[in-house]
Amino acid sequence: MSTDTKRSPLETLAERTVQSNLDKQDSTPVRRLSLEPIGLVVAVVATFIIYGLFIVHPYSHTPLNEFLAMFARGNAAIWPMQLVWYVSALAMMGLALWPTRRSTQLICLLAAAYLVWEGIAYFGVADSGISLNWLWAAVFVLEAVLLLFAGLVRRDLVIAPRWDLASILGGAFIAYSLIAYPIIGMLGGHPLSTLPLFGLSPCATVIFFFGLLLWARPPAPTYLLPLLLAWGLQAAPSALATGIVVDAGMVVVGVTTAVVILWRDRTSSWQTVVAGLALAVMVILSGHDNLLMGIALVLVVVTLALTIRGDTQQLRLSHPLRTERALTS
């Protein structure tokens, strides 16, 4: 008599179910690993392609002599405020590197004041002549409001660099905005008074503030990213065509900062993919100021709403009994 026993259909079905679940659990990390970075990879590839095309076929731009003459007038009009804001930048760096109890709040106050000044000085005093002039001034003022909201109201922004990749990149970007701008310009044979310096140049400003965001403790508030990124992607193509090579760094700095923060602080696969694709769309629309401004405003609203929603859910989870009482009463 055969000693083999046949498995019952029920046992076979259960085993198959368990095995199927195990297979799903094994494949989930692989699927997640393959899907999560896809949006960010698309954004990086789009950056290389779009700006490669801008090098081959330059964007419409202001002649270099007119561009430098505009900054010569602007620098003369606001002197010596450049020194004031350089000192303020050093103060922000000092507060970040040697933090005290109120360091982040003081940094946000100084940074917000500078963003408001930038909106007034560049788009008003310097007579930049770009389209949507005062709307861009309003964007810089709105960024200042968001910065105060993040640092003083919500306090989800804590600027305190560490010895990690993000902080090292942040320090390099800050040095680039404060030191590389004038040095590269003077090496090109242009007088210092005609160069886009920190204190008047919104491009140097954007790079500096991206450096500060990389100095923020994770998770950094992502609603601070879109507006600054929109300006960088709006201004970079024409600056690159004009011959202001140093401004091309805005693209590298902006995209790198967004990729690092979105990947490091990711909370779910779908959010990472969508955020990366949104970044790719902004890169593709480089130079289209009205579209970039509109997308940036939508992204600010969405990311801020998601942040507040996440706080609400966390509050409910931390106080389940209180929530149940409120629902039953």
C-alpha positions in Angstrom: 0.0 0.0 0.0 1.3 3.4 -0.9 2.4 5.6 2.0 2.0 8.8 0.0 -0.8 11.1 1.3 -2.7 13.5 -0.9 -3.1 17.1 0.3 -6.6 18.2 0.7 -7.9 21.0 -1.6 -8.3 23.3 1.4 -4.7 22.7 2.6 -3.4 23.3 -0.9 -5.4 26.6 -1.2 -4.1 27.8 2.1 -0.5 27.0 1.2 -0.9 28.8 -2.1 -2.4 31.8 -0.3 0.5 31.9 2.2 3.1 31.5 -0.6 1.4 34.2 -2.7 1.5 36.6 0.3 5.2 35.8 0.8 5.9 36.5 -2.9 4.1 39.8 -2.6 6.1 40.8 0.5 9.3 39.8 -1.2 8.6 41.8 -4.4 7.2 44.9 -2.7 10.6 46.4 -1.6 12.0 45.7 -5.1 9.0 47.4 -6.8 9.1 50.3 -4.4 12.9 50.7 -4.9 12.3 50.8 -8.7 9.4 53.2 -8.7 10.3 55.8 -6.0 13.2 57.5 -7.8 11.7 57.5 -11.2 10.3 61.0 -11.0 13.5 62.4 -9.7 15.5 60.6 -12.4 13.2 62.1 -15.1 13.8 65.5 -13.6 17.6 65.2 -13.7 17.5 63.8 -17.3 15.2 66.6 -18.3 17.6 69.2 -16.8 20.5 67.9 -19.0 18.4 67.7 -22.1 16.7 71.1 -21.7 19.8 73.1 -20.8 21.8 71.3 -23.4 19.3 72.6 -26.0 19.6 76.1 -24.5 23.3 75.9 -25.1 22.9 74.9 -28.7 19.9 77.2 -29.3 20.2 80.1 -26.9 17.1 81.6 -25.3 16.1 85.2 -26.0 18.2 87.5 -23.8 19.4 91.0 -23.0 22.8 92.0 -24.4 25.6 91.6 -21.9 26.5 95.3 -21.9 22.9 96.3 -21.1 22.7 93.6 -18.4 25.8 94.9 -16.6 24.8 98.5 -17.0 21.5 97.7 -15.2 23.4 96.2 -12.3 25.9 99.1 -12.3 22.9 101.5 -11.8 21.3 99.2 -9.2 24.5 98.7 -7.2 25.1 102.5 -7.2 21.5 103.2 -6.1 21.5 100.9 -3.1 25.1 101.3 -1.9 26.2 100.5 0.9 23.4 98.0 1.4 25.4 95.2 -0.2 27.8 95.4 2.8 24.8 95.3 5.2 23.4 92.1 3.6 26.8 90.4 3.4 27.1 91.0 7.2 23.6 89.7 7.6 24.5 86.6 5.6 27.5 86.0 7.8 25.3 86.4 10.9 22.9 83.8 9.5 25.7 81.4 8.9 27.1 82.0 12.4 23.7 81.4 14.0 23.4 78.2 12.1 26.9 76.9 12.8 26.9 77.9 16.5 23.2 77.6 17.4 21.4 78.9 20.4 17.9 78.5 21.6 16.5 81.2 19.2 18.9 80.7 16.3 16.5 79.5 13.7 14.0 82.2 14.6 16.6 84.9 14.2 17.8 83.4 10.9 14.3 83.3 9.6 13.7 87.0 10.6 16.9 88.1 8.8 16.2 85.9 5.8 12.6 87.1 5.5 13.7 90.8 5.8 16.3 90.1 3.0 13.7 88.5 0.7 11.4 91.5 1.1 14.4 93.8 0.4 15.3 91.8 -2.6 11.8 92.0 -4.0 11.8 95.8 -3.6 15.4 96.6 -4.5 15.8 94.4 -7.6 12.3 94.6 -9.1 11.8 98.2 -8.1 15.0 100.2 -7.7 17.1 98.4 -10.2 14.5 98.5 -12.9 15.2 95.0 -14.1 12.9 95.3 -17.1 11.7 91.7 -16.9 8.2 90.7 -17.6 5.8 90.3 -14.7 8.1 92.5 -12.7 5.9 93.2 -9.7 4.4 89.8 -9.6 8.0 88.4 -9.1 8.4 91.0 -6.4 5.3 89.6 -4.7 6.7 86.1 -5.1 9.8 87.0 -3.1 7.6 88.7 -0.4 5.4 85.6 -0.3 8.5 83.4 0.2 9.4 85.7 3.1 6.0 85.1 4.7 6.3 81.3 4.2 9.7 81.4 5.8 8.4 83.3 8.9 5.5 80.8 9.0 7.9 77.8 8.9 10.4 79.2 11.4 8.3 81.2 13.9 4.7 79.8 13.7 5.0 76.1 12.8 8.6 75.8 13.8 9.1 72.9 11.4 12.2 74.6 10.0 15.3 74.1 12.2 18.5 75.3 10.6 21.4 73.4 12.1 23.9 71.8 9.7 25.4 68.4 10.4 28.3 66.5 8.9 26.2 64.9 6.1 26.0 65.2 2.3 23.1 67.7 2.4 24.9 70.1 4.8 28.1 69.9 2.9 26.3 70.8 -0.3 24.5 73.6 1.5 27.8 75.1 2.7 29.2 74.8 -0.9 26.1 76.6 -2.3 26.3 79.4 0.3 30.0 79.9 -0.5 29.1 79.9 -4.2 26.5 82.7 -3.8 28.7 84.9 -1.6 32.2 84.3 -3.0 32.1 82.7 -6.4 29.7 85.4 -7.9 32.1 88.3 -7.6 35.3 86.3 -8.2 34.0 84.7 -11.4 32.7 88.0 -12.7 36.0 89.8 -12.0 37.9 87.0 -13.7 35.8 87.6 -16.7 37.2 91.2 -16.8 34.1 93.0 -15.4 34.3 95.7 -12.7 32.9 94.7 -9.3 30.4 97.6 -9.4 28.7 96.1 -12.5 28.3 92.5 -11.2 25.2 90.9 -9.8 26.2 90.8 -6.1 24.5 89.4 -3.1 22.3 92.2 -1.8 20.9 93.0 -5.2 21.0 89.9 -7.4 18.0 87.6 -6.9 20.0 84.8 -8.5 22.7 84.9 -5.8 19.8 85.1 -3.3 18.1 82.0 -4.6 21.4 80.0 -4.4 22.0 81.3 -0.8 18.6 80.2 0.4 18.8 76.8 -1.2 22.0 76.4 0.8 20.1 77.3 4.0 17.4 74.8 3.2 20.0 72.1 2.9 21.2 73.1 6.3 17.7 72.4 7.8 17.2 69.4 9.9 15.1 66.8 8.2 12.3 66.8 7.3 12.7 70.3 5.7 9.4 72.0 4.8 9.0 71.4 1.1 6.6 74.3 0.7 9.6 76.6 0.8 11.0 75.0 -2.4 8.7 75.9 -5.4 8.8 79.7 -5.4 12.6 80.0 -5.3 13.0 77.2 -7.8 10.5 78.9 -10.2 12.6 82.1 -10.2 15.8 80.1 -10.8 14.4 78.2 -13.7 12.9 81.4 -15.1 16.1 83.4 -15.0 18.7 80.8 -15.8 18.1 80.3 -19.6 18.3 84.0 -20.5 21.3 84.5 -18.1 23.1 81.6 -19.7 22.5 83.1 -23.2 23.6 86.5 -22.0 26.9 85.1 -20.9 26.5 85.3 -17.2 27.9 81.9 -16.7 27.8 82.1 -12.9 24.0 82.3 -13.0 23.8 78.9 -14.7 24.7 77.5 -11.3 21.1 78.3 -10.2 19.9 75.3 -12.2 22.4 72.9 -10.7 21.8 74.2 -7.2 18.0 74.3 -7.5 17.6 70.9 -9.0 20.2 69.3 -6.7 18.5 70.8 -3.6 15.1 69.7 -4.6 16.3 66.1 -5.4 18.2 65.8 -2.2 15.3 67.1 0.0 12.6 65.2 -1.8 14.5 61.9 -1.7 15.9 62.3 1.9 12.6 63.3 3.4 10.3 61.0 1.4 7.3 59.6 3.3 5.6 57.5 0.6 6.3 56.2 -2.9 3.5 58.0 -4.7 4.4 61.4 -3.2 8.0 61.0 -4.2 7.1 60.0 -7.8 4.6 62.9 -8.1 7.0 65.4 -6.6 9.8 64.3 -9.0 7.5 64.5 -12.0 6.4 68.0 -10.9 10.0 69.0 -10.7 10.6 67.6 -14.2 7.6 69.7 -15.6 9.1 72.9 -14.0 12.5 72.1 -15.6 10.9 71.6 -19.0 9.1 74.9 -18.7 12.3 76.8 -17.9 12.1 80.4 -19.1 8.3 80.5 -19.2 7.8 82.8 -16.2 4.0 82.9 -16.1 3.7 79.1 -16.2 6.4 78.6 -13.7 4.9 81.1 -11.3 1.5 79.4 -11.6 2.8 75.9 -11.0 4.9 77.1 -8.1 1.9 78.7 -6.4 -0.1 75.5 -6.9 2.7 73.4 -5.5 3.0 75.7 -2.5 -0.7 75.3 -1.7 -0.6 71.5 -2.2 2.5 70.9 -0.1 1.4 73.2 2.6 -2.0 71.4 2.7 -0.4 68.0 2.9 1.9 69.2 5.7 -1.0 70.5 7.8 -3.0 67.4 7.0 -0.1 65.2 8.2 0.1 67.2 11.5 -3.7 66.8 12.0 -3.5 63.0 11.5 -0.5 62.7 13.8 -2.3 64.8 16.5 -5.3 62.4 16.2 -3.1 59.4 16.6 -1.4 60.8 19.6 -4.7 61.6 21.3 -7.1 58.8 20.3 -9.2 59.0 23.5 -9.8 62.7 23.2 -10.8 62.3 19.5 -13.3 59.6 20.4 -14.8 61.7 23.1 -15.2 64.6 20.8 -16.9 62.5 18.2 -19.4 60.9 20.7 -20.2 64.1 22.5 
